[in-house]
Amino acid sequence: MPNIKSAKKRVLVSAAQNAKNRSVKSAVKTKIKKFDTALVGGGDAVAAHRDAVAGIDQAVAKGIIHKNTAARKKSQLARKLNAAK
């Protein structure tokens, strides 16, 4: 644990931000998994795709994932959706 007051605060702020970022990343992964299960299970894949892409875009807007990573993930989802049609 740091001794300097500002360093102690940075540890706390960093931990809080890390938890928030992990939660958003986890939510995006969950939406992608829901899309995959909808694709396989015969659910509403189009709505799940729309939801997953929206989640990815929100994560990019918050600066949690890089825009190129988001573009790659969205492209992968679109390819899966088009292959299933």
PDB file with one MODEL, atoms N, CA, C and O in Angstrom:
MODEL        1
ATOM      1  N   MET A   1       0.848  -1.186   0.000  1.00  0.00           N
ATOM      2  CA  MET A   1       0.000   0.000   0.000  1.00  0.00           C
ATOM      3  C   MET A   1       0.889   1.244   0.000  1.00  0.00           C
ATOM      4  O   MET A   1       1.884   1.296   0.724  1.00  0.00           O
ATOM      5  N   PRO A   2       0.539   2.230  -0.800  1.00  0.00           N
ATOM      6  CA  PRO A   2       1.352   3.444  -0.864  1.00  0.00           C
ATOM      7  C   PRO A   2       1.265   4.264   0.425  1.00  0.00           C
ATOM      8  O   PRO A   2       0.309   4.145   1.191  1.00  0.00           O
ATOM      9  N   ASN A   3       2.261   5.080   0.641  1.00  0.00           N
ATOM     10  CA  ASN A   3       2.298   5.938   1.834  1.00  0.00           C
ATOM     11  C   ASN A   3       1.789   7.342   1.543  1.00  0.00           C
ATOM     12  O   ASN A   3       1.272   8.011   2.437  1.00  0.00           O
ATOM     13  N   ILE A   4       1.930   7.789   0.313  1.00  0.00           N
ATOM     14  CA  ILE A   4       1.545   9.158  -0.040  1.00  0.00           C
ATOM     15  C   ILE A   4       0.036   9.213  -0.274  1.00  0.00           C
ATOM     16  O   ILE A   4      -0.555   8.314  -0.872  1.00  0.00           O
ATOM     17  N   LYS A   5      -0.565  10.290   0.215  1.00  0.00           N
ATOM     18  CA  LYS A   5      -2.022  10.429   0.163  1.00  0.00           C
ATOM     19  C   LYS A   5      -2.568  10.353  -1.260  1.00  0.00           C
ATOM     20  O   LYS A   5      -3.559   9.667  -1.509  1.00  0.00           O
ATOM     21  N   SER A   6      -1.930  11.052  -2.189  1.00  0.00           N
ATOM     22  CA  SER A   6      -2.422  11.049  -3.566  1.00  0.00           C
ATOM     23  C   SER A   6      -2.272   9.669  -4.208  1.00  0.00           C
ATOM     24  O   SER A   6      -3.108   9.266  -5.017  1.00  0.00           O
ATOM     25  N   ALA A   7      -1.220   8.954  -3.853  1.00  0.00           N
ATOM     26  CA  ALA A   7      -1.018   7.605  -4.383  1.00  0.00           C
ATOM     27  C   ALA A   7      -2.076   6.647  -3.834  1.00  0.00           C
ATOM     28  O   ALA A   7      -2.545   5.756  -4.542  1.00  0.00           O
ATOM     29  N   LYS A   8      -2.444   6.839  -2.572  1.00  0.00           N
ATOM     30  CA  LYS A   8      -3.506   6.013  -1.983  1.00  0.00           C
ATOM     31  C   LYS A   8      -4.824   6.235  -2.723  1.00  0.00           C
ATOM     32  O   LYS A   8      -5.566   5.297  -3.014  1.00  0.00           O
ATOM     33  N   LYS A   9      -5.088   7.512  -3.016  1.00  0.00           N
ATOM     34  CA  LYS A   9      -6.318   7.832  -3.731  1.00  0.00           C
ATOM     35  C   LYS A   9      -6.301   7.227  -5.135  1.00  0.00           C
ATOM     36  O   LYS A   9      -7.315   6.707  -5.599  1.00  0.00           O
ATOM     37  N   ARG A  10      -5.157   7.292  -5.808  1.00  0.00           N
ATOM     38  CA  ARG A  10      -5.056   6.711  -7.153  1.00  0.00           C
ATOM     39  C   ARG A  10      -5.328   5.217  -7.121  1.00  0.00           C
ATOM     40  O   ARG A  10      -5.948   4.685  -8.042  1.00  0.00           O
ATOM     41  N   VAL A  11      -4.875   4.529  -6.076  1.00  0.00           N
ATOM     42  CA  VAL A  11      -5.134   3.093  -5.957  1.00  0.00           C
ATOM     43  C   VAL A  11      -6.636   2.841  -5.877  1.00  0.00           C
ATOM     44  O   VAL A  11      -7.159   1.949  -6.544  1.00  0.00           O
ATOM     45  N   LEU A  12      -7.323   3.632  -5.058  1.00  0.00           N
ATOM     46  CA  LEU A  12      -8.767   3.458  -4.895  1.00  0.00           C
ATOM     47  C   LEU A  12      -9.522   3.793  -6.180  1.00  0.00           C
ATOM     48  O   LEU A  12     -10.417   3.056  -6.594  1.00  0.00           O
ATOM     49  N   VAL A  13      -9.154   4.908  -6.803  1.00  0.00           N
ATOM     50  CA  VAL A  13      -9.824   5.332  -8.030  1.00  0.00           C
ATOM     51  C   VAL A  13      -9.568   4.327  -9.148  1.00  0.00           C
ATOM     52  O   VAL A  13     -10.468   3.992  -9.918  1.00  0.00           O
ATOM     53  N   SER A  14      -8.332   3.855  -9.221  1.00  0.00           N
ATOM     54  CA  SER A  14      -7.965   2.880 -10.242  1.00  0.00           C
ATOM     55  C   SER A  14      -8.742   1.577 -10.066  1.00  0.00           C
ATOM     56  O   SER A  14      -9.200   0.985 -11.043  1.00  0.00           O
ATOM     57  N   ALA A  15      -8.885   1.139  -8.828  1.00  0.00           N
ATOM     58  CA  ALA A  15      -9.624  -0.101  -8.554  1.00  0.00           C
ATOM     59  C   ALA A  15     -11.094   0.049  -8.939  1.00  0.00           C
ATOM     60  O   ALA A  15     -11.688  -0.871  -9.502  1.00  0.00           O
ATOM     61  N   ALA A  16     -11.678   1.207  -8.637  1.00  0.00           N
ATOM     62  CA  ALA A  16     -13.079   1.440  -8.981  1.00  0.00           C
ATOM     63  C   ALA A  16     -13.267   1.468 -10.488  1.00  0.00           C
ATOM     64  O   ALA A  16     -14.214   0.880 -11.010  1.00  0.00           O
ATOM     65  N   GLN A  17     -12.365   2.151 -11.194  1.00  0.00           N
ATOM     66  CA  GLN A  17     -12.457   2.241 -12.647  1.00  0.00           C
ATOM     67  C   GLN A  17     -12.265   0.876 -13.288  1.00  0.00           C
ATOM     68  O   GLN A  17     -12.941   0.530 -14.257  1.00  0.00           O
ATOM     69  N   ASN A  18     -11.328   0.097 -12.730  1.00  0.00           N
ATOM     70  CA  ASN A  18     -11.066  -1.243 -13.237  1.00  0.00           C
ATOM     71  C   ASN A  18     -12.300  -2.118 -13.108  1.00  0.00           C
ATOM     72  O   ASN A  18     -12.622  -2.883 -14.017  1.00  0.00           O
ATOM     73  N   ALA A  19     -12.988  -2.008 -11.985  1.00  0.00           N
ATOM     74  CA  ALA A  19     -14.202  -2.800 -11.765  1.00  0.00           C
ATOM     75  C   ALA A  19     -15.288  -2.405 -12.763  1.00  0.00           C
ATOM     76  O   ALA A  19     -15.992  -3.263 -13.297  1.00  0.00           O
ATOM     77  N   LYS A  20     -15.420  -1.096 -13.011  1.00  0.00           N
ATOM     78  CA  LYS A  20     -16.437  -0.627 -13.950  1.00  0.00           C
ATOM     79  C   LYS A  20     -16.123  -1.098 -15.370  1.00  0.00           C
ATOM     80  O   LYS A  20     -17.014  -1.536 -16.098  1.00  0.00           O
ATOM     81  N   ASN A  21     -14.849  -1.004 -15.757  1.00  0.00           N
ATOM     82  CA  ASN A  21     -14.449  -1.443 -17.092  1.00  0.00           C
ATOM     83  C   ASN A  21     -14.667  -2.939 -17.271  1.00  0.00           C
ATOM     84  O   ASN A  21     -15.139  -3.382 -18.318  1.00  0.00           O
ATOM     85  N   ARG A  22     -14.324  -3.715 -16.248  1.00  0.00           N
ATOM     86  CA  ARG A  22     -14.526  -5.168 -16.316  1.00  0.00           C
ATOM     87  C   ARG A  22     -15.998  -5.497 -16.465  1.00  0.00           C
ATOM     88  O   ARG A  22     -16.367  -6.413 -17.201  1.00  0.00           O
ATOM     89  N   SER A  23     -16.838  -4.749 -15.764  1.00  0.00           N
ATOM     90  CA  SER A  23     -18.276  -5.007 -15.833  1.00  0.00           C
ATOM     91  C   SER A  23     -18.815  -4.742 -17.234  1.00  0.00           C
ATOM     92  O   SER A  23     -19.642  -5.504 -17.735  1.00  0.00           O
ATOM     93  N   VAL A  24     -18.354  -3.665 -17.871  1.00  0.00           N
ATOM     94  CA  VAL A  24     -18.813  -3.352 -19.226  1.00  0.00           C
ATOM     95  C   VAL A  24     -18.308  -4.398 -20.211  1.00  0.00           C
ATOM     96  O   VAL A  24     -19.056  -4.838 -21.084  1.00  0.00           O
ATOM     97  N   LYS A  25     -17.041  -4.801 -20.081  1.00  0.00           N
ATOM     98  CA  LYS A  25     -16.476  -5.827 -20.971  1.00  0.00           C
ATOM     99  C   LYS A  25     -17.237  -7.136 -20.816  1.00  0.00           C
ATOM    100  O   LYS A  25     -17.520  -7.824 -21.797  1.00  0.00           O
ATOM    101  N   SER A  26     -17.563  -7.469 -19.576  1.00  0.00           N
ATOM    102  CA  SER A  26     -18.298  -8.701 -19.306  1.00  0.00           C
ATOM    103  C   SER A  26     -19.689  -8.646 -19.936  1.00  0.00           C
ATOM    104  O   SER A  26     -20.166  -9.640 -20.483  1.00  0.00           O
ATOM    105  N   ALA A  27     -20.336  -7.484 -19.859  1.00  0.00           N
ATOM    106  CA  ALA A  27     -21.665  -7.326 -20.450  1.00  0.00           C
ATOM    107  C   ALA A  27     -21.606  -7.505 -21.965  1.00  0.00           C
ATOM    108  O   ALA A  27     -22.498  -8.114 -22.557  1.00  0.00           O
ATOM    109  N   VAL A  28     -20.555  -6.975 -22.592  1.00  0.00           N
ATOM    110  CA  VAL A  28     -20.402  -7.124 -24.043  1.00  0.00           C
ATOM    111  C   VAL A  28     -20.221  -8.598 -24.394  1.00  0.00           C
ATOM    112  O   VAL A  28     -20.826  -9.098 -25.342  1.00  0.00           O
ATOM    113  N   LYS A  29     -19.383  -9.289 -23.619  1.00  0.00           N
ATOM    114  CA  LYS A  29     -19.151 -10.718 -23.875  1.00  0.00           C
ATOM    115  C   LYS A  29     -20.442 -11.516 -23.713  1.00  0.00           C
ATOM    116  O   LYS A  29     -20.702 -12.450 -24.471  1.00  0.00           O
ATOM    117  N   THR A  30     -21.246 -11.142 -22.720  1.00  0.00           N
ATOM    118  CA  THR A  30     -22.522 -11.825 -22.493  1.00  0.00           C
ATOM    119  C   THR A  30     -23.462 -11.615 -23.675  1.00  0.00           C
ATOM    120  O   THR A  30     -24.140 -12.548 -24.105  1.00  0.00           O
ATOM    121  N   LYS A  31     -23.503 -10.392 -24.202  1.00  0.00           N
ATOM    122  CA  LYS A  31     -24.368 -10.117 -25.348  1.00  0.00           C
ATOM    123  C   LYS A  31     -23.918 -10.908 -26.571  1.00  0.00           C
ATOM    124  O   LYS A  31     -24.747 -11.388 -27.344  1.00  0.00           O
ATOM    125  N   ILE A  32     -22.604 -11.044 -26.744  1.00  0.00           N
ATOM    126  CA  ILE A  32     -22.085 -11.822 -27.871  1.00  0.00           C
ATOM    127  C   ILE A  32     -22.454 -13.294 -27.709  1.00  0.00           C
ATOM    128  O   ILE A  32     -22.821 -13.957 -28.679  1.00  0.00           O
ATOM    129  N   LYS A  33     -22.355 -13.803 -26.481  1.00  0.00           N
ATOM    130  CA  LYS A  33     -22.728 -15.200 -26.222  1.00  0.00           C
ATOM    131  C   LYS A  33     -24.225 -15.419 -26.454  1.00  0.00           C
ATOM    132  O   LYS A  33     -24.630 -16.462 -26.967  1.00  0.00           O
ATOM    133  N   LYS A  34     -25.042 -14.437 -26.078  1.00  0.00           N
ATOM    134  CA  LYS A  34     -26.483 -14.544 -26.317  1.00  0.00           C
ATOM    135  C   LYS A  34     -26.777 -14.586 -27.815  1.00  0.00           C
ATOM    136  O   LYS A  34     -27.673 -15.301 -28.263  1.00  0.00           O
ATOM    137  N   PHE A  35     -26.010 -13.807 -28.585  1.00  0.00           N
ATOM    138  CA  PHE A  35     -26.163 -13.842 -30.036  1.00  0.00           C
ATOM    139  C   PHE A  35     -25.803 -15.224 -30.568  1.00  0.00           C
ATOM    140  O   PHE A  35     -26.519 -15.774 -31.404  1.00  0.00           O
ATOM    141  N   ASP A  36     -24.699 -15.785 -30.088  1.00  0.00           N
ATOM    142  CA  ASP A  36     -24.280 -17.117 -30.540  1.00  0.00           C
ATOM    143  C   ASP A  36     -25.322 -18.179 -30.207  1.00  0.00           C
ATOM    144  O   ASP A  36     -25.606 -19.047 -31.032  1.00  0.00           O
ATOM    145  N   THR A  37     -25.893 -18.117 -29.008  1.00  0.00           N
ATOM    146  CA  THR A  37     -26.905 -19.104 -28.638  1.00  0.00           C
ATOM    147  C   THR A  37     -28.183 -18.912 -29.441  1.00  0.00           C
ATOM    148  O   THR A  37     -28.845 -19.888 -29.792  1.00  0.00           O
ATOM    149  N   ALA A  38     -28.539 -17.657 -29.735  1.00  0.00           N
ATOM    150  CA  ALA A  38     -29.718 -17.395 -30.563  1.00  0.00           C
ATOM    151  C   ALA A  38     -29.493 -17.913 -31.972  1.00  0.00           C
ATOM    152  O   ALA A  38     -30.425 -18.394 -32.616  1.00  0.00           O
ATOM    153  N   LEU A  39     -28.283 -17.818 -32.445  1.00  0.00           N
ATOM    154  CA  LEU A  39     -27.937 -18.290 -33.786  1.00  0.00           C
ATOM    155  C   LEU A  39     -28.066 -19.802 -33.870  1.00  0.00           C
ATOM    156  O   LEU A  39     -28.601 -20.334 -34.843  1.00  0.00           O
ATOM    157  N   VAL A  40     -27.574 -20.490 -32.850  1.00  0.00           N
ATOM    158  CA  VAL A  40     -27.603 -21.962 -32.832  1.00  0.00           C
ATOM    159  C   VAL A  40     -28.978 -22.476 -32.434  1.00  0.00           C
ATOM    160  O   VAL A  40     -29.495 -23.417 -33.037  1.00  0.00           O
ATOM    161  N   GLY A  41     -29.572 -21.855 -31.414  1.00  0.00           N
ATOM    162  CA  GLY A  41     -30.819 -22.338 -30.850  1.00  0.00           C
ATOM    163  C   GLY A  41     -32.062 -21.938 -31.621  1.00  0.00           C
ATOM    164  O   GLY A  41     -33.165 -22.358 -31.271  1.00  0.00           O
ATOM    165  N   GLY A  42     -31.909 -21.143 -32.649  1.00  0.00           N
ATOM    166  CA  GLY A  42     -33.065 -20.742 -33.433  1.00  0.00           C
ATOM    167  C   GLY A  42     -33.844 -19.592 -32.824  1.00  0.00           C
ATOM    168  O   GLY A  42     -35.012 -19.394 -33.157  1.00  0.00           O
ATOM    169  N   GLY A  43     -33.221 -18.834 -31.943  1.00  0.00           N
ATOM    170  CA  GLY A  43     -33.875 -17.663 -31.365  1.00  0.00           C
ATOM    171  C   GLY A  43     -33.876 -16.507 -32.355  1.00  0.00           C
ATOM    172  O   GLY A  43     -33.577 -16.684 -33.536  1.00  0.00           O
ATOM    173  N   ASP A  44     -34.211 -15.335 -31.863  1.00  0.00           N
ATOM    174  CA  ASP A  44     -34.225 -14.145 -32.713  1.00  0.00           C
ATOM    175  C   ASP A  44     -32.800 -13.621 -32.861  1.00  0.00           C
ATOM    176  O   ASP A  44     -32.362 -12.762 -32.096  1.00  0.00           O
ATOM    177  N   ALA A  45     -32.092 -14.141 -33.840  1.00  0.00           N
ATOM    178  CA  ALA A  45     -30.680 -13.816 -34.030  1.00  0.00           C
ATOM    179  C   ALA A  45     -30.492 -12.366 -34.468  1.00  0.00           C
ATOM    180  O   ALA A  45     -29.497 -11.734 -34.114  1.00  0.00           O
ATOM    181  N   VAL A  46     -31.437 -11.842 -35.232  1.00  0.00           N
ATOM    182  CA  VAL A  46     -31.301 -10.462 -35.726  1.00  0.00           C
ATOM    183  C   VAL A  46     -31.356  -9.476 -34.557  1.00  0.00           C
ATOM    184  O   VAL A  46     -30.559  -8.541 -34.487  1.00  0.00           O
ATOM    185  N   ALA A  47     -32.293  -9.691 -33.651  1.00  0.00           N
ATOM    186  CA  ALA A  47     -32.401  -8.806 -32.487  1.00  0.00           C
ATOM    187  C   ALA A  47     -31.182  -8.962 -31.578  1.00  0.00           C
ATOM    188  O   ALA A  47     -30.682  -7.977 -31.035  1.00  0.00           O
ATOM    189  N   ALA A  48     -30.707 -10.187 -31.412  1.00  0.00           N
ATOM    190  CA  ALA A  48     -29.522 -10.425 -30.591  1.00  0.00           C
ATOM    191  C   ALA A  48     -28.291  -9.779 -31.226  1.00  0.00           C
ATOM    192  O   ALA A  48     -27.424  -9.259 -30.522  1.00  0.00           O
ATOM    193  N   HIS A  49     -28.220  -9.813 -32.552  1.00  0.00           N
ATOM    194  CA  HIS A  49     -27.102  -9.167 -33.264  1.00  0.00           C
ATOM    195  C   HIS A  49     -27.151  -7.658 -33.048  1.00  0.00           C
ATOM    196  O   HIS A  49     -26.127  -7.030 -32.778  1.00  0.00           O
ATOM    197  N   ARG A  50     -28.331  -7.087 -33.165  1.00  0.00           N
ATOM    198  CA  ARG A  50     -28.503  -5.646 -32.970  1.00  0.00           C
ATOM    199  C   ARG A  50     -28.079  -5.250 -31.549  1.00  0.00           C
ATOM    200  O   ARG A  50     -27.410  -4.236 -31.351  1.00  0.00           O
ATOM    201  N   ASP A  51     -28.476  -6.066 -30.565  1.00  0.00           N
ATOM    202  CA  ASP A  51     -28.147  -5.799 -29.168  1.00  0.00           C
ATOM    203  C   ASP A  51     -26.640  -5.896 -28.933  1.00  0.00           C
ATOM    204  O   ASP A  51     -26.061  -5.063 -28.237  1.00  0.00           O
ATOM    205  N   ALA A  52     -26.010  -6.912 -29.514  1.00  0.00           N
ATOM    206  CA  ALA A  52     -24.567  -7.108 -29.343  1.00  0.00           C
ATOM    207  C   ALA A  52     -23.782  -5.957 -29.971  1.00  0.00           C
ATOM    208  O   ALA A  52     -22.821  -5.464 -29.381  1.00  0.00           O
ATOM    209  N   VAL A  53     -24.187  -5.533 -31.158  1.00  0.00           N
ATOM    210  CA  VAL A  53     -23.495  -4.433 -31.837  1.00  0.00           C
ATOM    211  C   VAL A  53     -23.666  -3.138 -31.037  1.00  0.00           C
ATOM    212  O   VAL A  53     -22.729  -2.348 -30.926  1.00  0.00           O
ATOM    213  N   ALA A  54     -24.845  -2.923 -30.490  1.00  0.00           N
ATOM    214  CA  ALA A  54     -25.075  -1.727 -29.682  1.00  0.00           C
ATOM    215  C   ALA A  54     -24.184  -1.744 -28.436  1.00  0.00           C
ATOM    216  O   ALA A  54     -23.629  -0.715 -28.051  1.00  0.00           O
ATOM    217  N   GLY A  55     -24.053  -2.910 -27.812  1.00  0.00           N
ATOM    218  CA  GLY A  55     -23.189  -3.022 -26.636  1.00  0.00           C
ATOM    219  C   GLY A  55     -21.739  -2.754 -26.970  1.00  0.00           C
ATOM    220  O   GLY A  55     -21.030  -2.096 -26.209  1.00  0.00           O
ATOM    221  N   ILE A  56     -21.296  -3.263 -28.111  1.00  0.00           N
ATOM    222  CA  ILE A  56     -19.916  -3.023 -28.554  1.00  0.00           C
ATOM    223  C   ILE A  56     -19.698  -1.538 -28.803  1.00  0.00           C
ATOM    224  O   ILE A  56     -18.677  -0.979 -28.402  1.00  0.00           O
ATOM    225  N   ASP A  57     -20.659  -0.900 -29.467  1.00  0.00           N
ATOM    226  CA  ASP A  57     -20.535   0.534 -29.753  1.00  0.00           C
ATOM    227  C   ASP A  57     -20.495   1.368 -28.474  1.00  0.00           C
ATOM    228  O   ASP A  57     -19.761   2.353 -28.394  1.00  0.00           O
ATOM    229  N   GLN A  58     -21.280   0.974 -27.479  1.00  0.00           N
ATOM    230  CA  GLN A  58     -21.270   1.695 -26.208  1.00  0.00           C
ATOM    231  C   GLN A  58     -19.924   1.555 -25.506  1.00  0.00           C
ATOM    232  O   GLN A  58     -19.427   2.509 -24.909  1.00  0.00           O
ATOM    233  N   ALA A  59     -19.335   0.357 -25.580  1.00  0.00           N
ATOM    234  CA  ALA A  59     -18.023   0.146 -24.963  1.00  0.00           C
ATOM    235  C   ALA A  59     -16.957   0.993 -25.647  1.00  0.00           C
ATOM    236  O   ALA A  59     -16.047   1.501 -24.992  1.00  0.00           O
ATOM    237  N   VAL A  60     -17.071   1.143 -26.965  1.00  0.00           N
ATOM    238  CA  VAL A  60     -16.118   1.991 -27.700  1.00  0.00           C
ATOM    239  C   VAL A  60     -16.306   3.444 -27.286  1.00  0.00           C
ATOM    240  O   VAL A  60     -15.329   4.165 -27.084  1.00  0.00           O
ATOM    241  N   ALA A  61     -17.549   3.876 -27.158  1.00  0.00           N
ATOM    242  CA  ALA A  61     -17.831   5.261 -26.788  1.00  0.00           C
ATOM    243  C   ALA A  61     -17.266   5.585 -25.403  1.00  0.00           C
ATOM    244  O   ALA A  61     -16.843   6.713 -25.151  1.00  0.00           O
ATOM    245  N   LYS A  62     -17.260   4.605 -24.515  1.00  0.00           N
ATOM    246  CA  LYS A  62     -16.718   4.803 -23.168  1.00  0.00           C
ATOM    247  C   LYS A  62     -15.202   4.640 -23.129  1.00  0.00           C
ATOM    248  O   LYS A  62     -14.571   4.876 -22.098  1.00  0.00           O
ATOM    249  N   GLY A  63     -14.624   4.238 -24.255  1.00  0.00           N
ATOM    250  CA  GLY A  63     -13.178   4.079 -24.312  1.00  0.00           C
ATOM    251  C   GLY A  63     -12.669   2.795 -23.685  1.00  0.00           C
ATOM    252  O   GLY A  63     -11.498   2.706 -23.316  1.00  0.00           O
ATOM    253  N   ILE A  64     -13.530   1.806 -23.563  1.00  0.00           N
ATOM    254  CA  ILE A  64     -13.151   0.566 -22.895  1.00  0.00           C
ATOM    255  C   ILE A  64     -12.517  -0.420 -23.870  1.00  0.00           C
ATOM    256  O   ILE A  64     -11.581  -1.136 -23.514  1.00  0.00           O
ATOM    257  N   ILE A  65     -13.029  -0.455 -25.102  1.00  0.00           N
ATOM    258  CA  ILE A  65     -12.368  -1.269 -26.119  1.00  0.00           C
ATOM    259  C   ILE A  65     -11.996  -0.372 -27.294  1.00  0.00           C
ATOM    260  O   ILE A  65     -12.635   0.651 -27.538  1.00  0.00           O
ATOM    261  N   HIS A  66     -10.960  -0.769 -28.013  1.00  0.00           N
ATOM    262  CA  HIS A  66     -10.453   0.016 -29.137  1.00  0.00           C
ATOM    263  C   HIS A  66     -11.420  -0.082 -30.310  1.00  0.00           C
ATOM    264  O   HIS A  66     -12.099  -1.095 -30.480  1.00  0.00           O
ATOM    265  N   LYS A  67     -11.479   0.964 -31.112  1.00  0.00           N
ATOM    266  CA  LYS A  67     -12.438   1.001 -32.215  1.00  0.00           C
ATOM    267  C   LYS A  67     -12.151  -0.074 -33.258  1.00  0.00           C
ATOM    268  O   LYS A  67     -13.082  -0.593 -33.874  1.00  0.00           O
ATOM    269  N   ASN A  68     -10.880  -0.419 -33.468  1.00  0.00           N
ATOM    270  CA  ASN A  68     -10.566  -1.470 -34.434  1.00  0.00           C
ATOM    271  C   ASN A  68     -10.982  -2.844 -33.913  1.00  0.00           C
ATOM    272  O   ASN A  68     -11.429  -3.696 -34.681  1.00  0.00           O
ATOM    273  N   THR A  69     -10.835  -3.053 -32.617  1.00  0.00           N
ATOM    274  CA  THR A  69     -11.304  -4.296 -32.002  1.00  0.00           C
ATOM    275  C   THR A  69     -12.809  -4.413 -32.158  1.00  0.00           C
ATOM    276  O   THR A  69     -13.331  -5.484 -32.467  1.00  0.00           O
ATOM    277  N   ALA A  70     -13.501  -3.306 -31.941  1.00  0.00           N
ATOM    278  CA  ALA A  70     -14.956  -3.298 -32.078  1.00  0.00           C
ATOM    279  C   ALA A  70     -15.354  -3.592 -33.521  1.00  0.00           C
ATOM    280  O   ALA A  70     -16.285  -4.359 -33.766  1.00  0.00           O
ATOM    281  N   ALA A  71     -14.657  -2.990 -34.467  1.00  0.00           N
ATOM    282  CA  ALA A  71     -14.970  -3.221 -35.876  1.00  0.00           C
ATOM    283  C   ALA A  71     -14.763  -4.692 -36.228  1.00  0.00           C
ATOM    284  O   ALA A  71     -15.560  -5.278 -36.962  1.00  0.00           O
ATOM    285  N   ARG A  72     -13.699  -5.284 -35.707  1.00  0.00           N
ATOM    286  CA  ARG A  72     -13.421  -6.697 -35.974  1.00  0.00           C
ATOM    287  C   ARG A  72     -14.521  -7.587 -35.386  1.00  0.00           C
ATOM    288  O   ARG A  72     -14.998  -8.513 -36.042  1.00  0.00           O
ATOM    289  N   LYS A  73     -14.915  -7.296 -34.147  1.00  0.00           N
ATOM    290  CA  LYS A  73     -15.961  -8.099 -33.498  1.00  0.00           C
ATOM    291  C   LYS A  73     -17.292  -7.974 -34.233  1.00  0.00           C
ATOM    292  O   LYS A  73     -17.995  -8.966 -34.425  1.00  0.00           O
ATOM    293  N   LYS A  74     -17.634  -6.757 -34.643  1.00  0.00           N
ATOM    294  CA  LYS A  74     -18.892  -6.541 -35.366  1.00  0.00           C
ATOM    295  C   LYS A  74     -18.868  -7.254 -36.714  1.00  0.00           C
ATOM    296  O   LYS A  74     -19.879  -7.797 -37.158  1.00  0.00           O
ATOM    297  N   SER A  75     -17.717  -7.246 -37.350  1.00  0.00           N
ATOM    298  CA  SER A  75     -17.578  -7.940 -38.629  1.00  0.00           C
ATOM    299  C   SER A  75     -17.751  -9.440 -38.455  1.00  0.00           C
ATOM    300  O   SER A  75     -18.401 -10.095 -39.269  1.00  0.00           O
ATOM    301  N   GLN A  76     -17.167  -9.982 -37.392  1.00  0.00           N
ATOM    302  CA  GLN A  76     -17.305 -11.413 -37.120  1.00  0.00           C
ATOM    303  C   GLN A  76     -18.765 -11.781 -36.874  1.00  0.00           C
ATOM    304  O   GLN A  76     -19.245 -12.805 -37.359  1.00  0.00           O
ATOM    305  N   LEU A  77     -19.466 -10.940 -36.118  1.00  0.00           N
ATOM    306  CA  LEU A  77     -20.879 -11.212 -35.836  1.00  0.00           C
ATOM    307  C   LEU A  77     -21.706 -11.143 -37.120  1.00  0.00           C
ATOM    308  O   LEU A  77     -22.591 -11.970 -37.338  1.00  0.00           O
ATOM    309  N   ALA A  78     -21.417 -10.163 -37.959  1.00  0.00           N
ATOM    310  CA  ALA A  78     -22.164 -10.014 -39.209  1.00  0.00           C
ATOM    311  C   ALA A  78     -21.929 -11.216 -40.125  1.00  0.00           C
ATOM    312  O   ALA A  78     -22.853 -11.701 -40.777  1.00  0.00           O
ATOM    313  N   ARG A  79     -20.680 -11.689 -40.167  1.00  0.00           N
ATOM    314  CA  ARG A  79     -20.386 -12.861 -41.000  1.00  0.00           C
ATOM    315  C   ARG A  79     -21.140 -14.092 -40.502  1.00  0.00           C
ATOM    316  O   ARG A  79     -21.666 -14.870 -41.298  1.00  0.00           O
ATOM    317  N   LYS A  80     -21.190 -14.263 -39.183  1.00  0.00           N
ATOM    318  CA  LYS A  80     -21.927 -15.401 -38.617  1.00  0.00           C
ATOM    319  C   LYS A  80     -23.415 -15.298 -38.955  1.00  0.00           C
ATOM    320  O   LYS A  80     -24.046 -16.292 -39.314  1.00  0.00           O
ATOM    321  N   LEU A  81     -23.970 -14.088 -38.836  1.00  0.00           N
ATOM    322  CA  LEU A  81     -25.381 -13.884 -39.113  1.00  0.00           C
ATOM    323  C   LEU A  81     -25.695 -14.151 -40.581  1.00  0.00           C
ATOM    324  O   LEU A  81     -26.687 -14.808 -40.894  1.00  0.00           O
ATOM    325  N   ASN A  82     -24.859 -13.647 -41.476  1.00  0.00           N
ATOM    326  CA  ASN A  82     -25.093 -13.841 -42.906  1.00  0.00           C
ATOM    327  C   ASN A  82     -24.921 -15.303 -43.320  1.00  0.00           C
ATOM    328  O   ASN A  82     -25.613 -15.787 -44.216  1.00  0.00           O
ATOM    329  N   ALA A  83     -24.004 -15.994 -42.669  1.00  0.00           N
ATOM    330  CA  ALA A  83     -23.794 -17.418 -42.987  1.00  0.00           C
ATOM    331  C   ALA A  83     -24.990 -18.243 -42.532  1.00  0.00           C
ATOM    332  O   ALA A  83     -25.317 -19.259 -43.145  1.00  0.00           O
ATOM    333  N   ALA A  84     -25.641 -17.809 -41.458  1.00  0.00           N
ATOM    334  CA  ALA A  84     -26.780 -18.570 -40.932  1.00  0.00           C
ATOM    335  C   ALA A  84     -28.042 -18.365 -41.776  1.00  0.00           C
ATOM    336  O   ALA A  84     -28.946 -19.200 -41.756  1.00  0.00           O
ATOM    337  N   LYS A  85     -28.102 -17.254 -42.516  1.00  0.00           N
ATOM    338  CA  LYS A  85     -29.308 -16.968 -43.308  1.00  0.00           C
ATOM    339  C   LYS A  85     -29.403 -17.840 -44.524  1.00  0.00           C
ATOM    340  O   LYS A  85     -30.357 -17.724 -45.293  1.00  0.00           O
TER     341      LYS A  85
ENDMDL
END
